[in-house]
Amino acid sequence: SSNIWINTNKLLDQNSSYYYEGVNGFKTGFHDDAGNCLIVTANINSREVFLIIMKSETDDNRYQDATTLLDSIYNYW
């Protein structure tokens, strides 16, 4: 049997403008107190990276923040 997984993380979606090569997971979320949140796992230059984005005002902001951090990490290593 096959399972179908639906993921709303735009960093994983190759058809999204936010797609980021090397990202391999993980979870989006929203809470009144924490705003738009995003947990990101990625493999950048053979290193496992974990990011947690909280308190983003919009859905787009959480992906923009994640991309900025991922770019910084990628350029550092």
N, C-alpha and C positions, 0 to 999 in steps of 0.2 A: 504494500500500500504506500501511497505517496502523500506527504503532507504539504500543504500550501501555507507559507508564512507570509503575512502582509506586514511590511515595515514602513513607517511614516518618516524615517530618517532620510532626508533628501540628500545627505552626503553619500549615501549608498546607491542612489538611483541614477543610473547612467544617463537617463533622459532629463535629469534635473540640471539647472544651471549651477546648483550647489554641489554637484558630484565632485568627490575628492578622491583621487587614486590613492590607495593605501588604507583608506578607512575600511574597517571590517565589522563595525557594529556601533551603536548598541541600542539606546533607548531615548525616545522623546517623552516629554511629560509637561503637565501644567498643573499648578496649584495656585489658589488665590494668594497665598503668602509668598510663594517662591517664583511666581510668574512662569514664563516659558522656560523650560529647562531642557538640557540635552546632555546625555552621557555619550562620549565618543571613545571608541577604541580604534587604534590604527597601528600599522606597521610602517614606520618611516626610517629609511636607511638601516634596515635590519634591527630596529629598536621598537619595542612595544610601547605605545603611548596611550595614556588615559587622560581625557579631559572631562571636566564637569562644568557646564555652563548653567548658571542660575540667574533668575531675576531679569531676563531679557524682556523688553517691553512688547516685542512682536515675534511671531514665528520666524520671519526673515532675519531679525536681529540675532537670534540664537545661532543661525547658520553663518551669518557674517562674522560673528565673534569667534566661532569655532574655526572658520577658514583663516582668519587673521592669526590665531594661535598656532594652527597647523603649519601655516606658511613660516612663522617665526621658528618653530621647532625644526622644520625641514631645512631652513637656511642656516640654522645653528649647527646642525650635524652635517 
